[in-house]
Amino acid sequence: MANLPLARRLSGGPLWIVPLALGILLILVPHFNLEYSIVRQLQLAMILSLLVSGLNLSLGFAGELALGQVAMYAAGAYTAGMLSQRGHTDILLQLVAAGFAALLVGLVTGIPGLRLGSWSLAMTSFFLVLLLPDVLAIFRDDTGGRNGLSGILSPTLFGKLLSPDDYFMVIAIVTVAWFAVMRNIAVSRHGTALRVLKKSPVLAASMGINVFRMKLLAYALGAVPAGLAGALFASLDLYISPEAFSFSVATTILAASVLGGSASVYGAVFGAFVLQFGLNQSTEFQKYSLVVTGAFLIIGGVLLTGGLTGLARSLWRKAVGEDPAVSASAPADAAAAEDVPAVPGKVLRVEGVAKAFGGNQALKGVDLVASPGRVTALIGPNGSGKTTLLNMICGFYRTDAGVIALDDKQLQRMGPDAVARTGVARTFQTPNIPEGITVREAVMAGRYAGHRATVLEAVLRLPRYRKVRKGDLAEADRVLDLVGIRHLENAEATALPLGQRRLLEVARCLISNPGVLLLDETASGLDEDEVERLAEVIRRVRDAGGTVVLVEHNFQLVLSLADEIVALAHGELMAKGTPEEIQNNERVMSEYLGIDPDAPEAPHVVLADVAPHTPEGAER
Ligand SMILES: Nc1ncnc2c1ncn2[C@@H]1O[C@H](COP(=O)(O)OP(=O)(O)OP(=O)(O)O)[C@@H](O)[C@H]1O
């Protein structure tokens, strides 16, 4: 221990102590007799960091670009200002009202923007900011229009007039409290779910997460600090005007977010402080503020992936000598996974399913039954419709005809997240692993949709949240043992090599106790040892009662694992049967494996060593 570098020794402690200490220091600033100009910049920087943190929630965590932060900021400021004008000077009351007003603006603009999908929210929020001065002008009797809102009274707290020093402390306390809330959200299961969403809405839906609701949650939650910032700003100068909510403020917020690191909680503070102190130190800077903000955007977005906090994190890793991929203890004892608890497999029935993409009939009346305690393999040449069938079972494509059912529940009219919640879990041809989380968190995310605790319960760490979290941790240990990567639980998930990422995906599926496990070319790209481990995992799941559907090009693996093989060709059933029956099926031999049945060698003798026809680009 004594020989360890200081950075390494420090890295063992709870990291939240550093921001907490800085937060306390900030609250105590009025006691340090700083120059007025610095105190003022600090206040504005704290207000800006609140705004940036809201953007980070939607952009950095949920991956949704939205510029509407300024509109929510204005909603908060005008609400607080108008309350004050009418004699309601209590800052607590103003903060609550401003938070709600901003939330309302967030919901009203977020719902249509997010419903339309794609870039709609970015566009809606962009126009919202452009329209803001006109909206304020329309309601000029209340807002003062372009002249601004004056007559705001000095803030009070429980009837006591607040001095400038008191008010500084109010701003600092609100900022510190909000960042504590945001940190609790970010490190909770909700924070992980947001990162899943950012990685891929398809992945999120396949894990039972309602994509629209999750995006709205991030956007609406991000409105709250903007509202608080607005209320704090209104009582700072006791005057607000539309210029304070201009488009350049929107770009400043975006630049600070990108510079600090959008996917980071404290990056918002870094970015905001750098921009506030950088931009306002000289009039030249202010004159060219848009250019300077743009430069910061480029520095943050292009040169520093992950912003300043990303840079700090990688420097820290270097200092403590930590490799994200192998920050792990020794491999777990494989024997620990011998005892596999029952997997509640269900019967998957596919009857007469058809699907056309324009003139391309991808599936024509396909039938398939997968039962508990059995591995059903789906094989066929490239383009035969295997992935299309998986996508239809998962609800990503609507069927043109036919029935898909899990036990008695029909799935063919359900959306993908609803299908996942009935117990359909899947892996992807290209592993879909969210960034910025550990292996254990990535696996625990598989329980998000099935075991609920609200954001409020997570923020306050209430008993139900702690119970669900305890279950997440215990189940993650179990499935990580099962797939044999428990020793990597603290490694960064995206840093794992392909084979382990595939095993991670299987673990993420298993933690949801799926009724059916759909494995889409899971062995592709794995070495021999990894394929053997994967095969062992699949056998264990099957023996524990799981229903497994295996889409696979590794014919040897299929023969060794499958209880039944369903072979497709040109979207139709080519053959169905036991591995032995399939090995003796001439059509499968010639169309799938390219073996001439009339050749002197008997096909079943060489099959185990034969790879099917997999033209370039089989991996997606
Ligand atoms: N979203 C889509 N839009 C249009 N055509 C599609 C779409 N998805 C699949 N197809 C077409 O449907 C057919 C079946 O494709 P699918 O990907 O299901 O085959 P596959 O058996 O999974 O192939 P591979 O082994 O290469 O993964 C192909 O002709 C493909 O081009």
The ligand as a Gaussian input file, in Angstrom:
#p B3LYP/6-31G(d) Opt

LIG

0 1
 N      -35.848000      -3.438000     -43.255000
 C      -35.816000      -4.056000     -44.444000
 N      -36.199000      -3.410000     -45.561000
 C      -36.186000      -4.013000     -46.763000
 N      -35.818000      -5.285000     -46.959000
 C      -35.422000      -5.984000     -45.881000
 C      -35.400000      -5.419000     -44.579000
 N      -34.974000      -6.369000     -43.693000
 C      -34.733000      -7.472000     -44.416000
 N      -34.998000      -7.246000     -45.725000
 C      -34.887000      -8.229000     -46.815000
 O      -35.534000      -9.400000     -46.369000
 C      -34.815000     -10.537000     -46.809000
 C      -34.441000     -11.388000     -45.624000
 O      -33.405000     -10.737000     -44.901000
 P      -32.889000     -11.227000     -43.496000
 O      -31.932000     -10.209000     -42.995000
 O      -34.029000     -11.550000     -42.629000
 O      -32.107000     -12.560000     -43.871000
 P      -31.188000     -13.434000     -42.951000
 O      -31.565000     -14.839000     -43.202000
 O      -31.246000     -12.980000     -41.546000
 O      -29.753000     -13.137000     -43.544000
 P      -28.335000     -13.134000     -42.809000
 O      -27.967000     -14.544000     -42.598000
 O      -27.456000     -12.426000     -43.767000
 O      -28.486000     -12.375000     -41.530000
 C      -33.618000     -10.034000     -47.597000
 O      -33.958000     -10.046000     -48.944000
 C      -33.444000      -8.623000     -47.097000
 O      -32.881000      -7.801000     -48.074000

